[in-house]
Amino acid sequence: MSEPYADDSDAAAKQRQRIEKVPGRRRARLTPAPGTDPSPEVAPKTDEPARPAGRGPNDEQLLRDIPPHY
């Protein structure tokens, strides 16, 4: 006798993430989830370091100071 929901479970199994063992590594890897983009978003590169928009009265002094452990 066949299972009444065999087609549903096969379809659900194809849509789920799978665990893949990676040789030479401790941790396994998950396959990408259905309907997602596996490539990471990359922020545009700038030459300037990120700085907060608001400047305080002693920001320039703090940026010039070298900590004593250097």
All heavy atoms as TSV, in Angstrom:
chain	resi	resn	atom	element	x	y	z
A	1	MET	N	N	0.845	-1.170	0.000
A	1	MET	CA	C	0.000	0.000	0.000
A	1	MET	C	C	0.898	1.243	0.000
A	1	MET	O	O	1.879	1.333	0.721
A	1	MET	CB	C	-0.886	-0.045	1.239
A	1	MET	CG	C	-1.913	1.012	1.274
A	1	MET	SD	S	-3.012	0.651	2.665
A	1	MET	CE	C	-4.440	1.393	2.058
A	2	SER	N	N	0.566	2.212	-0.781
A	2	SER	CA	C	1.398	3.408	-0.870
A	2	SER	C	C	0.995	4.421	0.195
A	2	SER	O	O	-0.128	4.427	0.678
A	2	SER	CB	C	1.268	4.035	-2.255
A	2	SER	OG	O	-0.045	4.514	-2.432
A	3	GLU	N	N	1.935	5.281	0.527
A	3	GLU	CA	C	1.657	6.309	1.519
A	3	GLU	C	C	0.846	7.426	0.879
A	3	GLU	O	O	1.143	7.859	-0.234
A	3	GLU	CB	C	2.963	6.864	2.060
A	3	GLU	CG	C	3.784	5.853	2.816
A	3	GLU	CD	C	5.083	6.453	3.310
A	3	GLU	OE1	O	5.134	7.684	3.463
A	3	GLU	OE2	O	6.014	5.693	3.533
A	4	PRO	N	N	-0.162	7.926	1.568
A	4	PRO	CA	C	-1.020	8.947	0.955
A	4	PRO	C	C	-0.321	10.284	0.764
A	4	PRO	O	O	-0.682	11.053	-0.107
A	4	PRO	CB	C	-2.190	9.077	1.923
A	4	PRO	CG	C	-1.690	8.556	3.227
A	4	PRO	CD	C	-0.639	7.540	2.883
A	5	TYR	N	N	0.707	10.589	1.581
A	5	TYR	CA	C	1.361	11.896	1.489
A	5	TYR	C	C	2.787	11.776	0.978
A	5	TYR	O	O	3.612	12.637	1.252
A	5	TYR	CB	C	1.355	12.578	2.853
A	5	TYR	CG	C	-0.044	12.811	3.384
A	5	TYR	CD1	C	-0.534	12.060	4.442
A	5	TYR	CD2	C	-0.862	13.765	2.817
A	5	TYR	CE1	C	-1.813	12.260	4.918
A	5	TYR	CE2	C	-2.144	13.971	3.290
A	5	TYR	CZ	C	-2.612	13.209	4.336
A	5	TYR	OH	O	-3.871	13.410	4.788
A	6	ALA	N	N	3.108	10.749	0.245
A	6	ALA	CA	C	4.479	10.541	-0.228
A	6	ALA	C	C	4.918	11.670	-1.144
A	6	ALA	O	O	6.041	12.149	-1.072
A	6	ALA	CB	C	4.600	9.201	-0.937
A	7	ASP	N	N	4.027	12.146	-2.004
A	7	ASP	CA	C	4.393	13.228	-2.926
A	7	ASP	C	C	4.633	14.531	-2.184
A	7	ASP	O	O	5.515	15.302	-2.531
A	7	ASP	CB	C	3.303	13.419	-3.970
A	7	ASP	CG	C	3.164	12.214	-4.889
A	7	ASP	OD1	O	4.143	11.452	-5.017
A	7	ASP	OD2	O	2.085	12.058	-5.464
A	8	ASP	N	N	3.847	14.786	-1.137
A	8	ASP	CA	C	4.017	16.017	-0.366
A	8	ASP	C	C	5.343	16.017	0.387
A	8	ASP	O	O	6.029	17.029	0.438
A	8	ASP	CB	C	2.871	16.194	0.626
A	8	ASP	CG	C	1.544	16.448	-0.075
A	8	ASP	OD1	O	1.579	16.859	-1.255
A	8	ASP	OD2	O	0.497	16.236	0.555
A	9	SER	N	N	5.724	14.895	0.969
A	9	SER	CA	C	6.974	14.857	1.729
A	9	SER	C	C	8.180	14.954	0.798
A	9	SER	O	O	9.190	15.549	1.145
A	9	SER	CB	C	7.051	13.585	2.569
A	9	SER	OG	O	7.095	12.459	1.728
A	10	ASP	N	N	8.095	14.372	-0.404
A	10	ASP	CA	C	9.195	14.493	-1.360
A	10	ASP	C	C	9.366	15.938	-1.807
A	10	ASP	O	O	10.478	16.437	-1.920
A	10	ASP	CB	C	8.953	13.597	-2.576
A	10	ASP	CG	C	9.055	12.118	-2.235
A	10	ASP	OD1	O	9.662	11.799	-1.186
A	10	ASP	OD2	O	8.530	11.309	-3.002
A	11	ALA	N	N	8.260	16.630	-2.047
A	11	ALA	CA	C	8.328	18.030	-2.465
A	11	ALA	C	C	8.871	18.897	-1.331
A	11	ALA	O	O	9.676	19.799	-1.560
A	11	ALA	CB	C	6.955	18.524	-2.894
A	12	ALA	N	N	8.433	18.601	-0.103
A	12	ALA	CA	C	8.905	19.384	1.039
A	12	ALA	C	C	10.398	19.139	1.273
A	12	ALA	O	O	11.138	20.059	1.624
A	12	ALA	CB	C	8.116	19.031	2.287
A	13	ALA	N	N	10.852	17.908	1.081
A	13	ALA	CA	C	12.263	17.602	1.276
A	13	ALA	C	C	13.130	18.314	0.256
A	13	ALA	O	O	14.250	18.716	0.550
A	13	ALA	CB	C	12.484	16.093	1.200
A	14	LYS	N	N	12.639	18.501	-0.944
A	14	LYS	CA	C	13.408	19.202	-1.969
A	14	LYS	C	C	13.502	20.696	-1.682
A	14	LYS	O	O	14.441	21.357	-2.099
A	14	LYS	CB	C	12.778	18.981	-3.343
A	14	LYS	CG	C	12.944	17.565	-3.838
A	14	LYS	CD	C	12.303	17.388	-5.181
A	14	LYS	CE	C	12.425	15.942	-5.645
A	14	LYS	NZ	N	11.760	15.716	-6.925
A	15	GLN	N	N	12.525	21.258	-0.978
A	15	GLN	CA	C	12.509	22.687	-0.706
A	15	GLN	C	C	13.255	23.054	0.565
A	15	GLN	O	O	13.534	24.209	0.794
A	15	GLN	CB	C	11.069	23.179	-0.591
A	15	GLN	CG	C	10.319	23.123	-1.885
A	15	GLN	CD	C	8.898	23.590	-1.730
A	15	GLN	OE1	O	8.466	23.911	-0.634
A	15	GLN	NE2	N	8.162	23.639	-2.821
A	16	ARG	N	N	13.583	22.089	1.399
A	16	ARG	CA	C	14.258	22.374	2.664
A	16	ARG	C	C	15.763	22.473	2.485
A	16	ARG	O	O	16.323	21.979	1.516
A	16	ARG	CB	C	13.953	21.270	3.666
A	16	ARG	CG	C	12.499	21.255	4.060
A	16	ARG	CD	C	12.274	20.254	5.111
A	16	ARG	NE	N	13.134	20.552	6.249
A	16	ARG	CZ	C	12.925	20.123	7.471
A	16	ARG	NH1	N	11.914	19.365	7.711
A	16	ARG	NH2	N	13.748	20.428	8.447
A	17	GLN	N	N	16.407	23.108	3.461
A	17	GLN	CA	C	17.861	23.153	3.470
A	17	GLN	C	C	18.396	21.774	3.830
A	17	GLN	O	O	17.770	21.030	4.583
A	17	GLN	CB	C	18.354	24.157	4.503
A	17	GLN	CG	C	18.117	25.584	4.126
A	17	GLN	CD	C	18.606	26.499	5.211
A	17	GLN	OE1	O	18.046	26.507	6.286
A	17	GLN	NE2	N	19.659	27.244	4.930
A	18	ARG	N	N	19.544	21.450	3.297
A	18	ARG	CA	C	20.192	20.183	3.619
A	18	ARG	C	C	21.504	20.462	4.342
A	18	ARG	O	O	22.100	21.518	4.178
A	18	ARG	CB	C	20.471	19.387	2.343
A	18	ARG	CG	C	19.218	18.902	1.654
A	18	ARG	CD	C	19.541	18.056	0.441
A	18	ARG	NE	N	20.597	18.581	-0.414
A	18	ARG	CZ	C	20.440	19.504	-1.352
A	18	ARG	NH1	N	19.258	20.027	-1.552
A	18	ARG	NH2	N	21.445	19.906	-2.082
A	19	ILE	N	N	21.950	19.501	5.117
A	19	ILE	CA	C	23.226	19.601	5.805
A	19	ILE	C	C	24.261	18.888	4.952
A	19	ILE	O	O	24.062	17.743	4.561
A	19	ILE	CB	C	23.146	18.962	7.201
A	19	ILE	CG1	C	22.128	19.708	8.046
A	19	ILE	CG2	C	24.507	18.950	7.857
A	19	ILE	CD1	C	21.849	19.053	9.367
A	20	GLU	N	N	25.355	19.584	4.639
A	20	GLU	CA	C	26.430	18.991	3.844
A	20	GLU	C	C	27.675	18.899	4.710
A	20	GLU	O	O	28.102	19.882	5.306
A	20	GLU	CB	C	26.742	19.860	2.626
A	20	GLU	CG	C	25.607	19.984	1.657
A	20	GLU	CD	C	25.947	20.914	0.498
A	20	GLU	OE1	O	26.932	21.681	0.620
A	20	GLU	OE2	O	25.239	20.871	-0.492
A	21	LYS	N	N	28.250	17.725	4.777
A	21	LYS	CA	C	29.506	17.562	5.497
A	21	LYS	C	C	30.642	17.984	4.581
A	21	LYS	O	O	30.692	17.596	3.426
A	21	LYS	CB	C	29.683	16.120	5.931
A	21	LYS	CG	C	28.707	15.712	7.003
A	21	LYS	CD	C	29.020	14.343	7.526
A	21	LYS	CE	C	28.067	13.993	8.638
A	21	LYS	NZ	N	28.370	12.687	9.210
A	22	VAL	N	N	31.553	18.790	5.108
A	22	VAL	CA	C	32.692	19.282	4.341
A	22	VAL	C	C	33.923	18.529	4.813
A	22	VAL	O	O	34.262	18.574	6.000
A	22	VAL	CB	C	32.863	20.800	4.538
A	22	VAL	CG1	C	34.022	21.315	3.713
A	22	VAL	CG2	C	31.582	21.534	4.180
A	23	PRO	N	N	34.600	17.817	3.917
A	23	PRO	CA	C	35.786	17.064	4.337
A	23	PRO	C	C	36.878	17.983	4.877
A	23	PRO	O	O	37.149	19.048	4.322
A	23	PRO	CB	C	36.253	16.366	3.071
A	23	PRO	CG	C	35.200	16.570	2.049
A	23	PRO	CD	C	34.307	17.655	2.514
A	24	GLY	N	N	37.478	17.593	5.988
A	24	GLY	CA	C	38.568	18.367	6.565
A	24	GLY	C	C	38.117	19.505	7.454
A	24	GLY	O	O	38.931	20.288	7.930
A	25	ARG	N	N	36.828	19.633	7.702
A	25	ARG	CA	C	36.320	20.701	8.567
A	25	ARG	C	C	35.508	20.112	9.701
A	25	ARG	O	O	34.914	19.052	9.569
A	25	ARG	CB	C	35.446	21.663	7.777
A	25	ARG	CG	C	36.234	22.451	6.761
A	25	ARG	CD	C	35.419	23.578	6.266
A	25	ARG	NE	N	36.215	24.368	5.341
A	25	ARG	CZ	C	35.861	25.543	4.922
A	25	ARG	NH1	N	34.728	26.067	5.306
A	25	ARG	NH2	N	36.630	26.216	4.104
A	26	ARG	N	N	35.445	20.845	10.798
A	26	ARG	CA	C	34.664	20.398	11.951
A	26	ARG	C	C	33.179	20.604	11.758
A	26	ARG	O	O	32.375	19.814	12.195
A	26	ARG	CB	C	35.061	21.178	13.201
A	26	ARG	CG	C	36.356	20.799	13.768
A	26	ARG	CD	C	36.556	21.592	15.032
A	26	ARG	NE	N	37.774	21.163	15.672
A	26	ARG	CZ	C	38.116	21.520	16.877
A	26	ARG	NH1	N	37.348	22.314	17.560
A	26	ARG	NH2	N	39.234	21.091	17.400
A	27	ARG	N	N	32.824	21.712	11.151
A	27	ARG	CA	C	31.416	22.069	11.054
A	27	ARG	C	C	30.844	21.733	9.691
A	27	ARG	O	O	31.501	21.866	8.674
A	27	ARG	CB	C	31.230	23.562	11.317
A	27	ARG	CG	C	31.640	23.929	12.714
A	27	ARG	CD	C	31.480	25.409	12.925
A	27	ARG	NE	N	31.964	25.746	14.239
A	27	ARG	CZ	C	31.230	26.334	15.156
A	27	ARG	NH1	N	29.990	26.650	14.896
A	27	ARG	NH2	N	31.726	26.610	16.332
A	28	ALA	N	N	29.588	21.351	9.705
A	28	ALA	CA	C	28.881	21.077	8.461
A	28	ALA	C	C	28.374	22.397	7.893
A	28	ALA	O	O	28.389	23.438	8.554
A	28	ALA	CB	C	27.719	20.136	8.723
A	29	ARG	N	N	27.920	22.363	6.665
A	29	ARG	CA	C	27.434	23.566	5.989
A	29	ARG	C	C	25.992	23.326	5.572
A	29	ARG	O	O	25.625	22.237	5.160
A	29	ARG	CB	C	28.312	23.831	4.780
A	29	ARG	CG	C	27.930	25.052	3.988
A	29	ARG	CD	C	28.888	25.326	2.881
A	29	ARG	NE	N	29.077	24.121	2.063
A	29	ARG	CZ	C	30.045	23.970	1.193
A	29	ARG	NH1	N	30.933	24.906	1.025
A	29	ARG	NH2	N	30.148	22.865	0.484
A	30	LEU	N	N	25.162	24.354	5.676
A	30	LEU	CA	C	23.783	24.271	5.214
A	30	LEU	C	C	23.705	24.750	3.774
A	30	LEU	O	O	24.395	25.697	3.384
A	30	LEU	CB	C	22.864	25.155	6.058
A	30	LEU	CG	C	22.480	24.633	7.421
A	30	LEU	CD1	C	21.683	25.690	8.172
A	30	LEU	CD2	C	21.667	23.371	7.314
A	31	THR	N	N	22.857	24.120	2.998
A	31	THR	CA	C	22.617	24.607	1.643
A	31	THR	C	C	21.773	25.876	1.744
A	31	THR	O	O	21.097	26.093	2.756
A	31	THR	CB	C	21.888	23.550	0.809
A	31	THR	OG1	O	20.662	23.217	1.456
A	31	THR	CG2	C	22.729	22.300	0.633
A	32	PRO	N	N	21.788	26.735	0.738
A	32	PRO	CA	C	20.975	27.955	0.805
A	32	PRO	C	C	19.486	27.623	0.921
A	32	PRO	O	O	19.012	26.650	0.348
A	32	PRO	CB	C	21.267	28.659	-0.509
A	32	PRO	CG	C	22.550	28.086	-0.984
A	32	PRO	CD	C	22.616	26.695	-0.462
A	33	ALA	N	N	18.775	28.434	1.675
A	33	ALA	CA	C	17.336	28.250	1.828
A	33	ALA	C	C	16.641	28.586	0.513
A	33	ALA	O	O	17.108	29.447	-0.240
A	33	ALA	CB	C	16.808	29.141	2.941
A	34	PRO	N	N	15.539	27.910	0.215
A	34	PRO	CA	C	14.832	28.200	-1.030
A	34	PRO	C	C	14.331	29.640	-1.050
A	34	PRO	O	O	13.850	30.160	-0.056
A	34	PRO	CB	C	13.652	27.229	-1.013
A	34	PRO	CG	C	13.846	26.328	0.130
A	34	PRO	CD	C	14.928	26.858	0.983
A	35	GLY	N	N	14.494	30.286	-2.182
A	35	GLY	CA	C	14.013	31.654	-2.352
A	35	GLY	C	C	14.935	32.717	-1.794
A	35	GLY	O	O	14.552	33.874	-1.673
A	36	THR	N	N	16.177	32.356	-1.426
A	36	THR	CA	C	17.114	33.344	-0.911
A	36	THR	C	C	18.291	33.488	-1.856
A	36	THR	O	O	18.551	32.629	-2.688
A	36	THR	CB	C	17.655	32.943	0.482
A	36	THR	OG1	O	18.347	31.698	0.356
A	36	THR	CG2	C	16.539	32.801	1.484
A	37	ASP	N	N	19.013	34.584	-1.707
A	37	ASP	CA	C	20.204	34.842	-2.506
A	37	ASP	C	C	21.422	34.478	-1.661
A	37	ASP	O	O	21.680	35.117	-0.646
A	37	ASP	CB	C	20.245	36.316	-2.897
A	37	ASP	CG	C	21.435	36.651	-3.774
A	37	ASP	OD1	O	22.075	35.725	-4.295
A	37	ASP	OD2	O	21.709	37.849	-3.953
A	38	PRO	N	N	22.175	33.451	-2.027
A	38	PRO	CA	C	23.290	33.025	-1.185
A	38	PRO	C	C	24.511	33.936	-1.227
A	38	PRO	O	O	25.376	33.845	-0.379
A	38	PRO	CB	C	23.640	31.644	-1.731
A	38	PRO	CG	C	23.180	31.667	-3.138
A	38	PRO	CD	C	21.986	32.582	-3.168
A	39	SER	N	N	24.575	34.839	-2.195
A	39	SER	CA	C	25.742	35.718	-2.260
A	39	SER	C	C	25.573	36.867	-1.256
A	39	SER	O	O	24.509	37.466	-1.160
A	39	SER	CB	C	25.914	36.277	-3.669
A	39	SER	OG	O	24.785	37.032	-4.041
A	40	PRO	N	N	26.614	37.205	-0.486
A	40	PRO	CA	C	26.493	38.267	0.514
A	40	PRO	C	C	26.452	39.649	-0.138
A	40	PRO	O	O	26.956	39.852	-1.236
A	40	PRO	CB	C	27.756	38.110	1.352
A	40	PRO	CG	C	28.726	37.470	0.431
A	40	PRO	CD	C	27.923	36.598	-0.494
A	41	GLU	N	N	25.837	40.568	0.568
A	41	GLU	CA	C	25.826	41.948	0.089
A	41	GLU	C	C	27.170	42.580	0.421
A	41	GLU	O	O	27.691	42.419	1.513
A	41	GLU	CB	C	24.714	42.735	0.768
A	41	GLU	CG	C	23.338	42.282	0.348
A	41	GLU	CD	C	22.254	43.134	0.968
A	41	GLU	OE1	O	22.536	44.290	1.347
A	41	GLU	OE2	O	21.136	42.644	1.066
A	42	VAL	N	N	27.712	43.304	-0.522
A	42	VAL	CA	C	29.010	43.936	-0.333
A	42	VAL	C	C	28.804	45.444	-0.301
A	42	VAL	O	O	28.210	46.023	-1.205
A	42	VAL	CB	C	29.978	43.546	-1.477
A	42	VAL	CG1	C	31.312	44.222	-1.296
A	42	VAL	CG2	C	30.125	42.046	-1.546
A	43	ALA	N	N	29.301	46.064	0.755
A	43	ALA	CA	C	29.184	47.510	0.881
A	43	ALA	C	C	30.159	48.184	-0.075
A	43	ALA	O	O	31.249	47.670	-0.338
A	43	ALA	CB	C	29.486	47.935	2.307
A	44	PRO	N	N	29.785	49.335	-0.628
A	44	PRO	CA	C	30.709	50.034	-1.520
A	44	PRO	C	C	31.954	50.469	-0.762
A	44	PRO	O	O	31.886	50.911	0.383
A	44	PRO	CB	C	29.911	51.239	-2.013
A	44	PRO	CG	C	28.794	51.394	-1.054
A	44	PRO	CD	C	28.532	50.048	-0.456
A	45	LYS	N	N	33.095	50.326	-1.397
A	45	LYS	CA	C	34.365	50.683	-0.749
A	45	LYS	C	C	34.598	52.188	-0.873
A	45	LYS	O	O	34.362	52.782	-1.911
A	45	LYS	CB	C	35.513	49.934	-1.396
A	45	LYS	CG	C	35.389	48.458	-1.198
A	45	LYS	CD	C	36.726	47.820	-1.197
A	45	LYS	CE	C	36.536	46.365	-0.886
A	45	LYS	NZ	N	37.613	45.800	-0.200
A	46	THR	N	N	35.094	52.776	0.209
A	46	THR	CA	C	35.447	54.194	0.214
A	46	THR	C	C	36.882	54.310	0.717
A	46	THR	O	O	37.385	53.446	1.425
A	46	THR	CB	C	34.515	55.008	1.123
A	46	THR	OG1	O	34.629	54.513	2.450
A	46	THR	CG2	C	33.065	54.902	0.664
A	47	ASP	N	N	37.534	55.403	0.361
A	47	ASP	CA	C	38.902	55.632	0.800
A	47	ASP	C	C	38.969	56.166	2.225
A	47	ASP	O	O	39.964	56.000	2.913
A	47	ASP	CB	C	39.599	56.613	-0.142
A	47	ASP	CG	C	39.776	56.019	-1.527
A	47	ASP	OD1	O	39.838	54.775	-1.632
A	47	ASP	OD2	O	39.844	56.787	-2.504
A	48	GLU	N	N	37.890	56.818	2.676
A	48	GLU	CA	C	37.878	57.415	4.006
A	48	GLU	C	C	37.347	56.417	5.033
A	48	GLU	O	O	36.435	55.655	4.746
A	48	GLU	CB	C	36.978	58.645	4.020
A	48	GLU	CG	C	37.463	59.778	3.142
A	48	GLU	CD	C	36.532	60.964	3.205
A	48	GLU	OE1	O	35.772	61.071	4.181
A	48	GLU	OE2	O	36.554	61.771	2.283
A	49	PRO	N	N	37.892	56.422	6.244
A	49	PRO	CA	C	37.319	55.567	7.297
A	49	PRO	C	C	35.961	56.111	7.730
A	49	PRO	O	O	35.691	57.315	7.624
A	49	PRO	CB	C	38.333	55.650	8.428
A	49	PRO	CG	C	39.109	56.889	8.165
A	49	PRO	CD	C	39.072	57.127	6.683
A	50	ALA	N	N	35.119	55.241	8.216
A	50	ALA	CA	C	33.783	55.659	8.653
A	50	ALA	C	C	33.898	56.486	9.927
A	50	ALA	O	O	34.565	56.098	10.880
A	50	ALA	CB	C	32.921	54.440	8.900
A	51	ARG	N	N	33.267	57.638	9.932
A	51	ARG	CA	C	33.266	58.515	11.105
A	51	ARG	C	C	31.838	58.939	11.383
A	51	ARG	O	O	31.047	59.113	10.467
A	51	ARG	CB	C	34.110	59.765	10.863
A	51	ARG	CG	C	35.563	59.437	10.705
A	51	ARG	CD	C	36.407	60.643	10.854
A	51	ARG	NE	N	37.803	60.256	10.720
A	51	ARG	CZ	C	38.791	61.070	10.871
A	51	ARG	NH1	N	38.570	62.316	11.146
A	51	ARG	NH2	N	40.025	60.635	10.738
A	52	PRO	N	N	31.508	59.115	12.642
A	52	PRO	CA	C	30.148	59.562	12.967
A	52	PRO	C	C	29.895	60.970	12.437
A	52	PRO	O	O	30.819	61.776	12.297
A	52	PRO	CB	C	30.099	59.526	14.485
A	52	PRO	CG	C	31.502	59.445	14.944
A	52	PRO	CD	C	32.316	58.893	13.815
A	53	ALA	N	N	28.636	61.247	12.151
A	53	ALA	CA	C	28.269	62.538	11.571
A	53	ALA	C	C	28.475	63.680	12.563
A	53	ALA	O	O	28.958	64.743	12.212
A	53	ALA	CB	C	26.821	62.509	11.101
A	54	GLY	N	N	28.105	63.482	13.817
A	54	GLY	CA	C	28.246	64.535	14.816
A	54	GLY	C	C	29.648	64.562	15.391
A	54	GLY	O	O	30.253	63.529	15.644
A	55	ARG	N	N	30.214	65.754	15.562
A	55	ARG	CA	C	31.555	65.895	16.128
A	55	ARG	C	C	31.438	66.527	17.507
A	55	ARG	O	O	30.731	67.499	17.696
A	55	ARG	CB	C	32.429	66.791	15.241
A	55	ARG	CG	C	32.543	66.368	13.783
A	55	ARG	CD	C	33.407	65.198	13.596
A	55	ARG	NE	N	34.805	65.568	13.704
A	55	ARG	CZ	C	35.777	64.758	13.373
A	55	ARG	NH1	N	35.496	63.583	12.901
A	55	ARG	NH2	N	37.014	65.123	13.509
A	56	GLY	N	N	32.172	65.972	18.448
A	56	GLY	CA	C	32.179	66.514	19.803
A	56	GLY	C	C	33.312	67.492	19.985
A	56	GLY	O	O	34.176	67.652	19.104
A	57	PRO	N	N	33.371	68.165	21.143
A	57	PRO	CA	C	34.407	69.181	21.367
A	57	PRO	C	C	35.817	68.586	21.488
A	57	PRO	O	O	36.789	69.262	21.192
A	57	PRO	CB	C	33.982	69.852	22.678
A	57	PRO	CG	C	33.071	68.889	23.345
A	57	PRO	CD	C	32.437	68.081	22.258
A	58	ASN	N	N	35.962	67.339	21.888
A	58	ASN	CA	C	37.306	66.787	22.070
A	58	ASN	C	C	37.609	65.656	21.090
A	58	ASN	O	O	38.554	64.890	21.305
A	58	ASN	CB	C	37.495	66.311	23.510
A	58	ASN	CG	C	36.531	65.202	23.853
A	58	ASN	OD1	O	35.563	64.979	23.149
A	58	ASN	ND2	N	36.802	64.522	24.955
A	59	ASP	N	N	36.880	65.537	19.997
A	59	ASP	CA	C	37.111	64.459	19.030
A	59	ASP	C	C	38.494	64.541	18.391
A	59	ASP	O	O	39.169	63.524	18.237
A	59	ASP	CB	C	36.049	64.466	17.935
A	59	ASP	CG	C	34.735	63.877	18.417
A	59	ASP	OD1	O	34.705	63.313	19.524
A	59	ASP	OD2	O	33.743	63.975	17.672
A	60	GLU	N	N	38.940	65.721	18.015
A	60	GLU	CA	C	40.256	65.856	17.377
A	60	GLU	C	C	41.374	65.442	18.328
A	60	GLU	O	O	42.314	64.763	17.935
A	60	GLU	CB	C	40.468	67.299	16.899
A	60	GLU	CG	C	39.566	67.696	15.741
A	60	GLU	CD	C	39.753	66.802	14.520
A	60	GLU	OE1	O	40.899	66.413	14.216
A	60	GLU	OE2	O	38.741	66.475	13.885
A	61	GLN	N	N	41.263	65.817	19.602
A	61	GLN	CA	C	42.274	65.441	20.600
A	61	GLN	C	C	42.296	63.925	20.788
A	61	GLN	O	O	43.354	63.316	20.852
A	61	GLN	CB	C	41.992	66.141	21.933
A	61	GLN	CG	C	42.948	65.770	23.039
A	61	GLN	CD	C	44.351	66.304	22.793
A	61	GLN	OE1	O	44.524	67.380	22.240
A	61	GLN	NE2	N	45.353	65.536	23.201
A	62	LEU	N	N	41.123	63.304	20.843
A	62	LEU	CA	C	41.054	61.853	21.026
A	62	LEU	C	C	41.632	61.117	19.827
A	62	LEU	O	O	42.269	60.077	19.984
A	62	LEU	CB	C	39.605	61.426	21.253
A	62	LEU	CG	C	38.993	61.838	22.596
A	62	LEU	CD1	C	37.513	61.523	22.620
A	62	LEU	CD2	C	39.703	61.134	23.723
A	63	LEU	N	N	41.452	61.641	18.628
A	63	LEU	CA	C	41.994	61.001	17.435
A	63	LEU	C	C	43.519	61.144	17.364
A	63	LEU	O	O	44.201	60.291	16.808
A	63	LEU	CB	C	41.350	61.585	16.177
A	63	LEU	CG	C	39.874	61.215	15.972
A	63	LEU	CD1	C	39.297	62.000	14.810
A	63	LEU	CD2	C	39.714	59.728	15.760
A	64	ARG	N	N	44.067	62.238	17.919
A	64	ARG	CA	C	45.511	62.454	17.905
A	64	ARG	C	C	46.230	61.663	18.986
A	64	ARG	O	O	47.407	61.311	18.834
A	64	ARG	CB	C	45.831	63.938	18.074
A	64	ARG	CG	C	45.614	64.765	16.825
A	64	ARG	CD	C	46.252	66.132	16.976
A	64	ARG	NE	N	45.860	66.809	18.201
A	64	ARG	CZ	C	44.866	67.701	18.281
A	64	ARG	NH1	N	44.167	68.013	17.226
A	64	ARG	NH2	N	44.568	68.268	19.427
A	65	ASP	N	N	45.546	61.411	20.116
A	65	ASP	CA	C	46.191	60.731	21.247
A	65	ASP	C	C	46.561	59.291	20.886
A	65	ASP	O	O	45.868	58.615	20.158
A	65	ASP	CB	C	45.251	60.700	22.453
A	65	ASP	CG	C	45.192	62.027	23.153
A	65	ASP	OD1	O	46.038	62.899	22.861
A	65	ASP	OD2	O	44.288	62.200	24.007
A	66	ILE	N	N	47.710	58.874	21.435
A	66	ILE	CA	C	48.158	57.495	21.276
A	66	ILE	C	C	48.037	56.832	22.643
A	66	ILE	O	O	48.561	57.352	23.623
A	66	ILE	CB	C	49.612	57.450	20.777
A	66	ILE	CG1	C	49.709	58.121	19.419
A	66	ILE	CG2	C	50.102	56.017	20.714
A	66	ILE	CD1	C	51.128	58.253	18.920
A	67	PRO	N	N	47.365	55.695	22.707
A	67	PRO	CA	C	47.235	55.025	24.002
A	67	PRO	C	C	48.601	54.653	24.568
A	67	PRO	O	O	49.546	54.407	23.824
A	67	PRO	CB	C	46.428	53.776	23.689
A	67	PRO	CG	C	45.753	54.050	22.383
A	67	PRO	CD	C	46.636	55.004	21.655
A	68	PRO	N	N	48.742	54.598	25.893
A	68	PRO	CA	C	50.051	54.343	26.491
A	68	PRO	C	C	50.616	52.967	26.204
A	68	PRO	O	O	51.810	52.751	26.314
A	68	PRO	CB	C	49.793	54.510	28.010
A	68	PRO	CG	C	48.330	54.404	28.161
A	68	PRO	CD	C	47.713	54.825	26.877
A	69	HIS	N	N	49.807	52.002	25.832
A	69	HIS	CA	C	50.345	50.662	25.590
A	69	HIS	C	C	50.920	50.481	24.197
A	69	HIS	O	O	51.387	49.409	23.864
A	69	HIS	CB	C	49.253	49.595	25.854
A	69	HIS	CG	C	48.068	49.726	24.977
A	69	HIS	ND1	N	47.031	50.590	25.258
A	69	HIS	CD2	C	47.740	49.107	23.827
A	69	HIS	CE1	C	46.104	50.475	24.305
A	69	HIS	NE2	N	46.524	49.593	23.436
A	70	TYR	N	N	50.940	51.532	23.358
A	70	TYR	CA	C	51.516	51.397	22.025
A	70	TYR	C	C	52.982	51.689	22.076
A	70	TYR	O	O	53.570	52.489	22.542
A	70	TYR	CB	C	50.829	52.324	21.037
A	70	TYR	CG	C	49.519	51.795	20.522
A	70	TYR	CD1	C	48.621	52.628	19.874
A	70	TYR	CD2	C	49.162	50.465	20.661
A	70	TYR	CE1	C	47.434	52.138	19.387
A	70	TYR	CE2	C	47.974	49.992	20.185
A	70	TYR	CZ	C	47.107	50.830	19.548
A	70	TYR	OH	O	45.940	50.355	19.068
